[in-house]
Amino acid sequence: MADLQAASVTLPSAPASVSSARRYVTSVLAEWGLPDGTEAAETVRLIVSELATNAVQHTRGQSPTFTVDVLLERDEELRIGVTDSHPRHPRRLPAAVQQDNGRGLVIIRWLTAECGGRFAVTPTPEGGKTVWICLPWTVPVR
């Protein structure tokens, strides 16, 4: 198996793209051996949904597209990054605001930590950012 498998898709920053991002990542992971419907696949699907939703909702029209990168390194670590061109990094909202929304980052961080993974935000050379999650890969790769 290759040291690195990679897949990427760029989508318009529109609400309908959130489900497209979920379907894309689910399809890629199924090709790499993670069957749809498993607990691990559902966890990744939720994380991708939250990352894509943040890229659509919180860029305030300043990012016409977002890109989802899926990387599998040495059959050991799955990395998923969502890149947009808005310079502001994601941040937790105050507790009072979180009553109806604003829990996406909390969900992403919790699920990532629960799986033994990491969460990071890195700036892009173009002035935007990539929000990454890294998870241990425990699925035998086909």
Secondary structure, DSSP 8 states (H G I E B T S, - for coil): --SEEEEEEEEESSTHHHHHHHHHHHHHHHHTT--TTSHHHHHHHHHHHHHHHHHHHSSTTS-SEEEEEEEEETTTEEEEEEEES---------TTGGGTS--HHHHHHHHHHHTT-EEEEEE-TTS-EEEEEEEE--S---
